[in-house]
Amino acid sequence: MLSKLLKLRYFAIAIVVLFVASSCVEGSRKYKELQAQLDSLQGNYGSQKNQLDEVFATLNEVEAGLSAIREKENILTVESSREGYDMTQSQKERLQTDISVLQGAITQYKEKIEQLKKENKIKSVEFKKRLNAIQKELEEKSETIVKLQSEIQQKNLAIIKKDKQIDSLGRQVTDLQENISNLNTQGEQMKETIATQDRALYSAYYIIGTKDELVEAGVLTKGGLFRSSKVSYQGEKTAFIKIDYREISTINTNSPKAKVLSNHTKGTYTIENVDGEAIITISDPAGFWEQTKYLVIQVQ
């Protein structure tokens, strides 16, 4: 029991000594200086930590943006490679908008990297290499976007040029079609004129009848005691039958006897009786119809 009391007494004395010693140290000038330095270091550490957090937050933002730029660049490269005629106007406008947005993002990230380099908050050589690599890639992306934009502008100019050429060719085709239509119309008119002239040139007329019928039709005069009958071509033309003499080489008179009263060259035709019917055969059409295109045949 006495031993326990002694131990308790020594323990109490030790506590009192430590308390007195501690109070003396905390009250000394050197302790206060060390405490001030510690507080300063802790403050600087907190400030530097915040600065590092800001730097890496910016860096992470730029790298994430750069990754998005790479993906978007691939999409724009594919889209810009399409022919202009394969894209609608809204697609063309969206492509231009995407390129402008991409250019703005690249410019913004380049400014942030440049600011990080100027602030120089991290002295690490590797960190500076990382910044330089990012900056270089941003420069390359910027050049690629400018190149894409130039290619799109060139394609648009080419499309405008082609559109003008197509419009010009369209007008030429329209003019040609009108000319062809006019020529076709003129050709049809000429064909009709030639056909009319052809029919007129090769048209001939003939009439078959007894003497009385021919007189009544006005193509033969009655004659008299001292006057012979004469053929008149001033008679009623409706009494004649119109033919194309290139197509008619024989004329059936429907009578056993017939004679030609109109003036036609001898030797250009014959009159033969075939099965009791007088048949006129024209052997030389051009010569036969040369003197007159009106053939008057008298039958009995």
Secondary structure, DSSP 8 states (H G I E B T S, - for coil): -HHHHHHHHHHHHHHHHHHHHHHHHHHSHHHHHHHHHHHHHHHHHHHHHHHHHHHHHHHHHHHHHHHHHHHHHHHHHHHHTS-GGGS-HHHHHHHHHHHHHHHHHHHHHHHHHHHHHHH-----HHHHHHHHHHHHHHHHHHHHHHHHHHHHHHHHHHHHHHHHHHHHHHHHHHHHHHHHHHHHHHHHHHHHHHHHHHHHHHEEEEEEE-HHHHHHTTSB----SS----B-TTS-GGGSEEEETTT--EEE-SSS-EEE-S---TTSEEEEEETTEEEEEES-HHHHTSS-SEEEEEE-
